[in-house]
Amino acid sequence: MHNSSDKPWIGIPTRYHAQSEIVGQIRHYLDAVMDAGGIPLLIPTMDSPSVVRDYLDRADGILLPGSPTDIDPNLYGAQPHPKLGKMYPERDSTDFALLTHAEKANLPILGICFGVQSLNVFRGGGLVQDIPSVVPDAVTHDDARHRIRMEGEGLLSELAGTRELEVNSFHHQSIERPGRDLRVVARAPDGVIEAVEDRTGRFVVGVQWHPERGWQDNEFSRRLFSAFVQASRKSKFRVQ
């Protein structure tokens, strides 16, 4: 057990005006973070970097959660695909403000689903805008489960303890071109990128699946959140 003063604050952007998100899906992230020993810090999504900065002074780690929206293709130099979903510019703006701060302060980052896509675009990478339309012989990624295979050595491979495993899947977009200092560490059978890590050894991890869903019964998910919170705790005391 850790004293409350030892616990790191984990900044999590949330669409504060959407009550269904607050009481529904976002709760899974909060529970997983708290179980791992962190304190969730909910950050309202808005197009106001100055307001976001007020929250960032307290954050020791950044968790970018999923979203029912898609990132604006203009942010990665692409034309909108006909199957592009709805966009929410405030979320894009908030994520980028959080990532800018996290990079400058060398904070741990965990991106989940939309969050890993946001991280990738922030670092100059591109996205597959609609997997069923673009990826040949794609497996089902939207509201499904499928296998993934780890590639190379790294944190996720170590935490998983195996080369192949099954994950949940709730997305129609994915990383197409990895961004700066991001290396691919897992793929689906159809080649879709499922996870990336920072090449420099920093705790910057992005996964396309949702480890916060059913984390209580998944040892890999618990290890991932624990590793993230531990890295954030080290960041907390390094900054101080």
Summary of the structure (lengths in Angstrom):
residues: 240
radius of gyration: 16.6
end to end distance: 21.1
largest distance: 51.1
contacts: 820
relative contact order: 0.17
helix: 38%
strand: 25%
